[in-house]
Amino acid sequence: MTSLPARILAPARRRRQLVLGVLRSLASAVVLVAVYYLLPLDHLAGVPLAVILVVGVVILLAVATWQLRLVLKARYPGLRAGEALATTVPLFLLLFASVYFVMAQASPASFSHPLTRTDSLYFTVTTFSTVGYGDITATSQTARLIVIAQMILDLLALGLGIRVFIGAVQLARKAQAAPAAATPPPGQVTAPTRTKDQS
């Protein structure tokens, strides 16, 4: 049985990695949404919103930092960055959906009508995408402040966040290219280096 040439194997391996990356991204998004629907968020109505938001942002930053480290070490950093964004962005959206849901449970007058978990997620995504249908609106001052915070963080996530992941991909590719450039092609003899004593 003859083995396939390396140039045929490389695209096949890349395709396999791409399919696995897409499947992992979908799986992580599904798991995050399932956790959002299963968490006992209705028991957090007495917890201050600032605490929930700060804890959520800390978790988000920890996950983003961990994902960046994975991108820097990945064999295919571009693909890994795509997976990282497919985890970080849903986590960001679900964080705000959780805050809106808890806020609506604690004070139903915070929004134009009572919010279910699905309503909260829908409101978060419409705010993130700047569609803003207007069917759900923040009515209390606290709710409006949280929505303003989300809008500002949306811009940061889209601008700065994606830029950071692209920078990590470029760094990882440079790190991979450096050893390859230093290694001479097979069969090429390198000139011996002269020491100080020889000169």
C-alpha positions in Angstrom: 0.0 0.0 0.0 1.6 3.3 -1.1 1.3 6.4 0.9 -0.1 9.6 -0.6 2.3 12.5 -1.3 2.6 15.1 1.4 1.1 17.8 -0.8 -2.1 15.8 -1.2 -2.2 15.0 2.6 -1.9 18.6 3.6 -5.1 19.9 2.0 -7.0 16.8 3.3 -5.7 17.4 6.8 -6.7 21.1 6.5 -10.2 20.2 5.4 -10.5 17.7 8.3 -9.3 20.4 10.7 -11.8 22.9 9.3 -14.7 20.4 9.7 -13.6 19.6 13.2 -13.3 23.3 14.0 -16.8 24.1 12.7 -18.2 21.1 14.7 -16.4 22.2 17.9 -17.7 25.8 17.4 -21.3 24.6 17.0 -20.9 22.3 20.0 -19.6 25.1 22.2 -22.4 27.4 21.2 -25.0 24.7 21.9 -23.5 24.0 25.3 -23.4 27.7 26.2 -27.1 28.2 25.2 -28.1 25.0 27.1 -26.3 26.2 30.2 -28.1 29.6 29.9 -31.5 27.9 29.8 -30.6 25.5 32.7 -28.9 27.8 35.1 -31.2 28.8 38.1 -31.1 32.5 37.1 -34.5 33.1 38.7 -32.9 32.5 42.1 -30.5 35.5 41.6 -33.2 38.1 41.8 -31.9 39.3 45.2 -28.3 39.6 44.0 -27.2 43.1 42.9 -26.9 43.5 39.2 -23.5 45.0 39.5 -22.2 41.8 41.1 -23.7 39.6 38.4 -22.3 41.9 35.7 -18.8 42.1 37.2 -18.6 38.3 37.8 -19.8 37.7 34.2 -17.2 40.1 32.7 -14.4 38.5 34.8 -15.5 35.0 33.4 -15.7 36.4 29.9 -12.2 38.0 30.1 -10.8 34.7 31.6 -12.3 32.7 28.7 -11.0 35.2 26.1 -7.5 35.2 27.6 -7.5 31.4 27.6 -8.7 31.3 24.0 -6.0 33.8 23.0 -3.3 31.5 24.5 -4.8 28.6 22.5 -4.6 30.6 19.3 -0.9 31.5 19.9 -0.1 27.8 20.4 -2.3 26.4 17.6 -1.0 24.6 14.5 -3.7 26.4 12.5 -4.1 29.7 14.3 -6.7 31.2 11.9 -9.0 28.2 12.4 -8.4 28.3 16.2 -9.3 32.1 16.2 -12.5 31.3 14.5 -13.3 28.8 17.2 -12.3 31.2 19.9 -14.7 33.9 18.5 -17.5 31.2 18.2 -17.1 30.7 22.0 -16.4 34.2 23.2 -19.2 36.1 21.3 -22.0 33.7 22.4 -20.7 33.9 26.0 -20.7 37.7 25.8 -24.3 37.7 24.5 -25.5 35.2 27.1 -23.9 37.2 29.9 -26.1 40.2 29.0 -29.2 38.1 28.4 -28.7 36.6 31.9 -28.4 40.1 33.4 -31.6 41.3 31.6 -33.5 38.2 32.6 -32.5 38.6 36.3 -33.4 42.3 36.1 -36.8 41.5 34.7 -37.4 39.0 37.4 -36.5 41.4 40.2 -38.3 44.4 38.7 -40.8 43.5 35.8 -41.2 47.3 35.2 -37.6 47.5 33.9 -38.7 46.5 30.4 -41.8 47.3 28.3 -43.1 43.8 29.1 -42.0 40.8 31.2 -39.1 38.9 29.8 -38.6 35.2 29.4 -35.1 33.8 28.9 -35.8 33.7 25.1 -37.1 37.3 25.2 -33.9 38.3 27.1 -31.7 36.6 24.5 -33.7 38.1 21.7 -33.3 41.6 23.2 -29.6 41.1 23.7 -29.0 40.0 20.1 -31.1 42.8 18.6 -29.1 45.3 20.6 -25.8 43.7 19.6 -26.7 43.6 15.9 -28.1 47.2 16.2 -31.4 46.1 14.6 -33.5 47.3 17.5 -37.0 46.4 16.4 -38.5 48.4 19.3 -40.8 45.6 20.4 -38.9 45.3 23.7 -37.5 48.4 25.3 -35.7 49.3 28.5 -37.9 51.5 30.6 -36.2 51.9 34.0 -33.0 54.0 34.4 -31.0 51.0 35.6 -32.1 48.9 32.6 -31.1 51.7 30.3 -27.7 52.0 31.9 -27.1 48.3 31.4 -28.2 48.6 27.8 -25.8 51.5 27.3 -23.0 49.4 28.8 -23.8 46.6 26.4 -23.8 49.0 23.4 -20.3 50.3 24.4 -19.0 46.8 25.0 -20.5 45.7 21.7 -18.4 48.3 19.9 -15.3 47.2 21.9 -16.0 43.5 21.2 -16.4 44.1 17.5 -13.5 46.5 17.1 -10.9 45.7 19.7 -11.8 42.1 20.4 -11.6 40.9 16.7 -8.4 42.9 16.2 -6.7 41.2 19.2 -7.6 37.8 17.8 -6.3 38.7 14.4 -3.1 40.0 16.0 -2.7 36.7 17.8 -3.1 34.8 14.5 -0.4 36.9 12.9 2.0 36.4 15.9 1.4 32.6 15.8 2.1 32.5 12.0 5.3 34.5 12.4 6.4 32.1 15.2 5.7 29.1 13.0 7.5 30.6 10.0 10.7 31.6 12.0 12.0 28.0 12.6 11.1 27.0 9.0 13.2 29.9 7.6 16.1 29.1 9.9 16.3 25.4 8.7 18.1 24.9 5.4 16.4 22.9 2.7 17.4 19.2 2.5 20.8 18.6 0.7 22.0 22.2 1.2 25.3 22.5 3.0 25.7 25.5 5.2 29.0 27.2 5.5 30.7 26.6 8.9 30.6 29.5 11.2 34.0 31.0 12.1 34.8 31.5 15.7 36.8 34.4 17.1 40.0 32.2 17.4 39.8 31.2 13.7 39.7 34.8 12.4 
